[in-house]
Amino acid sequence: MSNSIFAFGLGIGTQNKEDQWLEVFYSAPCLGAEKSTVDAIVESTNYEGGNSTLVLDESDLNRLHMNLLKAGNIEQAELASRLKASTQPVILCILATDEAPANPAEVYLKLQLISHRLVQPHGTVLDGMFGLLVNTAWTSDGPIDVRELADRQLSARMEGRTIEVFSVDKFPKMLNFVVPAGIRVGDAARIRLGAHLGEGTTVMHEGFVNFNAGTLGTSMVEGRISAGVVVGNGSDLGGGCSTMGTLSGGGNIVIGVGEQCLIGANAGIGIGLGDRCTVESGLYITAGSKVTLLDENNQVVSVVKARELSGQSDLLFRRNSESGAIECKTNKTAIALNEALHAHN
């Protein structure tokens, strides 16, 4: 058995009537583990290696508590001891390797690794995750399988209660699972679990951040960060702006925003931006958009498709107010690069 693992977490799970996992809450997931911690897990449970999800009883948790103390992992030892009082199922999810998840417990561990800032977006394999998750009603009574919701609502009414349904989705609110340090969020419903919010990020009420996406540092988000999109430190997404995710037709272009960029209000990008780029308010640039390149004297250099500018830095995208053409002012280095792209046209 390997002396190291990719990640593990002690969590509290919720199941439906068919004993399928709806969600798992990991208060302190771990990325990697020392050999002594792995040995403590092996000695305390029936873990036999590989990626595994175990349900622990009180005796398992007692052994795990003691063995983790001996291993010097005080935080996880104390968590194991505290979880003995749980009335809900306690899960130990172990990911020996980073590969496609096999069950909802593994999906939730990976999503929480991202939201805890232990892994950056695109830093863990999430292939096939949608097919593993149960469509869930997120309610004032906790998560409920949507197929069981009507019966639970009737039972609650018979008790004189009303179950408030906040959303029906395969993803919950991130802030119900983790609130990372140094952030502000105007509306928790607009941040999905699996989002990565860098310290110093503010997400205003109309801002949205999807899973496996987010910010790496101080950013102001008043627009939409779609799935898979990563925004660099110091960038500002204006009100109502949008970044196109690969699930929305971004193709094989990695849509990302570099550092110190500004995407104006109601603008949008279907290409990646390097550092220090600006997109004029109201301008949406798709990969196939024709862009007129201008030099420092506003003279036309060439006309290219926007995808050929993807990822470049120091670009200003604007729309000509007379002709309606999309224009890009750039520095000499960027122009030279584009001339090289067209050398054999």
C-alpha positions in Angstrom: 0.0 0.0 0.0 1.3 3.5 -0.9 2.6 5.6 1.9 0.9 8.7 0.6 -2.6 9.7 -0.6 -4.0 12.5 -2.7 -6.6 13.7 -0.2 -9.0 12.5 2.6 -11.8 13.9 4.6 -14.0 13.0 7.6 -17.5 14.1 6.9 -21.2 13.9 7.8 -23.4 12.6 5.1 -27.1 12.8 4.1 -28.9 9.9 2.3 -32.2 9.4 0.6 -34.6 6.5 1.3 -32.6 4.3 -1.1 -29.4 5.0 0.9 -27.9 7.0 -1.9 -25.6 9.9 -0.7 -27.2 13.3 -1.4 -24.3 15.3 0.0 -21.4 15.1 2.4 -20.1 17.9 4.6 -16.3 17.9 5.3 -15.4 20.5 7.8 -11.6 20.1 7.5 -10.7 18.2 4.3 -7.0 17.4 3.9 -4.9 17.5 0.8 -2.3 14.8 1.1 -1.2 13.1 4.3 2.0 12.0 6.0 2.8 8.3 6.2 1.9 8.4 10.0 -1.6 9.6 9.2 -2.1 7.0 6.5 -0.9 4.3 8.9 -3.4 5.6 11.5 -6.2 5.3 9.1 -5.2 1.8 8.1 -4.9 0.7 11.7 -8.2 2.2 12.7 -10.5 1.2 9.9 -11.0 -1.5 7.3 -9.4 0.7 4.6 -7.5 -1.6 2.2 -6.1 0.9 -0.2 -7.2 2.8 -3.3 -10.0 5.3 -3.4 -12.5 4.3 -0.8 -15.6 5.7 1.0 -16.1 4.1 4.5 -19.0 4.6 7.0 -17.5 4.8 10.5 -19.2 3.8 13.7 -18.3 4.9 17.2 -15.6 2.2 17.8 -13.9 3.2 14.5 -13.9 6.8 15.5 -12.5 5.9 18.9 -9.6 4.0 17.3 -9.1 6.7 14.7 -9.0 9.4 17.4 -6.3 7.6 19.4 -4.2 6.6 16.4 -4.3 10.1 14.9 -3.2 11.5 18.3 -0.2 9.1 18.2 0.6 10.2 14.7 0.6 13.8 15.8 -2.4 14.9 13.6 -4.2 16.7 16.4 -6.8 18.5 14.2 -8.1 15.3 12.6 -7.9 13.4 15.9 -10.1 16.0 17.6 -12.5 16.0 14.7 -12.8 12.2 14.9 -13.6 12.4 18.6 -16.2 15.1 18.1 -17.9 13.2 15.3 -18.7 10.4 17.8 -21.7 12.4 18.9 -23.2 12.7 15.3 -26.7 11.4 14.8 -26.0 11.4 11.1 -23.7 8.9 9.2 -20.0 9.7 9.5 -17.9 9.1 6.4 -14.2 8.7 5.8 -13.5 9.4 2.2 -10.0 8.5 1.0 -8.6 9.4 -2.4 -5.4 7.5 -2.8 -5.1 9.0 -6.3 -6.6 11.9 -8.2 -8.9 10.3 -10.7 -12.5 10.6 -11.9 -14.8 10.3 -8.8 -16.8 7.1 -8.3 -19.5 8.3 -6.0 -21.1 11.5 -4.5 -18.9 11.4 -1.4 -15.8 11.7 -3.6 -17.4 14.4 -5.7 -18.2 16.4 -2.6 -14.6 16.0 -1.2 -13.1 17.3 -4.4 -15.5 20.3 -4.6 -14.7 21.2 -1.0 -11.0 20.9 -1.6 -11.4 23.7 -4.2 -13.7 25.8 -2.0 -11.3 25.5 0.9 -8.5 26.8 -1.4 -6.6 23.6 -1.0 -6.8 23.0 -4.8 -7.2 25.6 -7.5 -9.8 25.2 -10.3 -8.7 22.5 -12.8 -6.5 21.1 -10.0 -8.4 17.9 -9.5 -10.2 15.5 -11.9 -14.0 15.9 -11.9 -14.9 13.9 -15.0 -18.3 12.3 -14.9 -19.4 14.0 -11.7 -22.8 15.1 -12.9 -23.9 11.5 -13.5 -23.1 10.7 -9.8 -25.0 13.5 -8.1 -28.7 13.2 -7.1 -31.0 16.1 -8.0 -31.6 17.6 -4.6 -34.0 20.1 -3.0 -32.0 22.3 -0.7 -34.5 23.3 2.0 -35.0 24.6 5.5 -35.1 21.0 6.6 -31.8 20.3 4.9 -31.1 18.4 1.6 -34.0 16.2 0.4 -34.1 14.0 -2.7 -36.4 15.9 -5.0 -38.4 12.7 -5.6 -39.1 12.6 -1.8 -39.9 16.3 -1.4 -43.7 16.2 -1.9 -44.1 13.5 0.9 -41.8 15.5 3.2 -43.8 18.7 2.5 -47.0 17.0 3.4 -45.6 15.6 6.6 -44.3 19.0 7.6 -47.7 20.6 6.9 -49.4 18.0 9.1 -47.1 19.0 11.9 -47.9 22.7 11.4 -44.6 23.5 9.6 -43.7 24.7 6.1 -40.5 23.5 4.4 -39.0 26.3 2.5 -37.3 25.2 -0.7 -34.3 27.4 -1.6 -33.3 25.6 -4.8 -33.5 22.4 -6.7 -30.1 21.6 -8.0 -27.2 19.1 -8.0 -25.1 21.7 -6.3 -25.6 23.5 -3.0 -24.5 26.9 -1.9 -20.8 27.1 -1.2 -21.2 29.1 1.9 -23.3 26.4 3.6 -20.1 24.3 3.4 -17.2 26.7 3.8 -16.7 30.4 4.2 -13.0 31.1 3.3 -11.2 33.9 5.0 -11.2 37.4 3.6 -14.2 37.4 1.3 -17.4 39.3 1.0 -20.5 37.9 -0.8 -23.7 39.8 -1.4 -25.9 36.8 -2.2 -24.9 33.3 -1.0 -27.2 31.7 -3.5 -25.1 32.8 -6.4 -21.9 31.0 -5.3 -22.0 27.2 -6.0 -20.0 24.7 -4.1 -16.7 24.1 -5.9 -16.2 27.8 -6.4 -12.7 29.1 -5.5 -12.8 32.6 -4.0 -9.3 34.1 -3.4 -8.7 36.2 -0.3 -9.8 39.8 -0.9 -12.5 38.9 -3.4 -15.9 40.6 -3.2 -18.8 39.2 -5.1 -21.7 41.7 -5.3 -25.3 40.7 -5.3 -25.5 40.2 -9.1 -22.2 38.4 -9.3 -22.1 34.6 -9.9 -19.4 32.0 -9.5 -19.8 28.5 -10.8 -18.0 25.3 -9.7 -14.4 24.6 -10.7 -14.0 28.3 -11.3 -13.4 31.6 -9.4 -10.7 34.0 -8.4 -7.1 33.6 -7.3 -6.7 36.9 -5.4 -8.3 40.3 -4.8 -11.1 40.8 -7.3 -14.4 42.6 -7.7 -17.1 40.4 -9.2 -20.3 42.0 -10.4 -20.7 39.7 -13.4 -20.7 36.0 -14.2 -17.8 33.6 -13.8 -18.8 30.5 -15.6 -17.7 26.9 -15.0 -14.0 26.4 -15.5 -13.1 30.1 -15.7 -10.3 31.4 -13.5 -9.8 35.1 -12.8 -6.4 36.5 -11.8 -5.5 38.8 -9.0 -6.6 42.4 -9.2 -9.2 41.9 -12.0 -12.6 43.5 -12.1 -15.7 42.0 -13.7 -18.3 44.8 -14.2 -22.0 44.5 -13.6 -23.8 42.1 -15.9 -20.7 41.0 -17.7 -20.2 37.3 -18.7 -17.4 34.9 -19.2 -18.2 31.9 -21.5 -17.5 28.5 -20.0 -16.6 25.4 -22.0 -20.0 23.9 -21.2 -21.6 26.9 -22.9 -19.8 26.5 -26.2 -16.3 27.7 -25.5 -14.9 24.8 -27.4 -11.3 23.9 -26.7 -10.2 27.4 -25.9 -9.4 27.8 -22.2 -11.5 30.8 -21.1 -9.6 32.7 -18.3 -8.9 36.2 -17.2 -5.4 37.3 -16.2 -4.3 39.8 -13.6 -5.4 43.5 -13.5 -8.0 43.1 -16.2 -11.3 45.0 -16.5 -14.4 43.6 -18.3 -16.9 46.4 -18.5 -20.5 46.3 -17.6 -22.6 44.0 -19.8 -19.5 42.9 -21.8 -18.4 39.4 -22.3 -15.6 37.1 -23.5 -15.5 33.8 -25.3 -11.7 34.0 -25.4 -9.0 34.1 -22.7 -7.5 37.3 -21.6 -3.9 37.7 -20.6 -2.8 40.4 -18.0 -3.8 44.1 -18.1 -6.6 43.7 -20.7 -9.7 45.8 -21.0 -13.0 45.0 -22.7 -15.3 48.0 -23.3 -18.7 48.0 -21.7 -21.4 46.2 -23.7 -18.9 44.5 -26.0 -19.2 40.7 -26.3 -16.2 39.0 -28.0 -16.7 35.4 -29.2 -13.9 33.3 -30.6 -15.0 33.8 -34.2 -15.4 37.6 -33.9 -13.5 39.6 -36.5 -11.2 42.0 -34.8 -9.3 44.9 -36.4 -5.9 45.4 -34.9 -4.7 48.9 -34.5 -1.2 50.2 -33.7 -0.3 53.0 -31.4 -1.3 55.5 -34.1 -4.7 53.9 -34.6 -3.6 52.6 -38.0 -5.0 49.2 -39.1 -2.4 46.4 -38.9 -4.6 43.5 -39.8 -7.9 41.8 -39.2 -7.9 38.5 -37.3 -10.4 36.3 -35.5 -10.5 36.9 -31.8 -9.4 33.4 -31.0 -5.9 34.3 -32.3 -5.6 37.0 -29.6 -6.7 34.6 -26.8 -4.4 34.7 -23.8 -2.4 37.8 -24.9 -1.7 40.6 -22.5 -2.1 44.4 -22.7 -5.0 44.5 -25.1 -7.9 47.0 -25.2 -11.0 45.8 -27.0 -13.5 48.4 -28.1 -16.3 48.9 -30.7 -15.9 51.6 -33.3 -18.8 53.9 -32.6 -19.2 54.8 -36.3 -18.5 51.5 -38.2 -19.5 49.1 -35.4 -16.3 47.1 -36.0 -14.6 45.5 -33.1 -11.1 47.0 -32.6 -8.1 46.1 -30.5 -5.4 48.4 -29.6 -2.3 46.6 -28.6 1.4 47.0 -28.0 4.1 46.3 -30.7 5.0 42.9 -29.2 1.4 41.6 -29.6 1.2 43.0 -33.1 4.5 41.2 -34.1 3.1 38.0 -32.7 0.0 38.2 -34.8 2.1 39.0 -37.9 3.9 35.7 -37.2 0.6 33.9 -37.0 -0.3 35.1 -40.5 3.2 34.7 -42.1 2.0 31.7 -44.2 -1.5 32.8 -45.0 
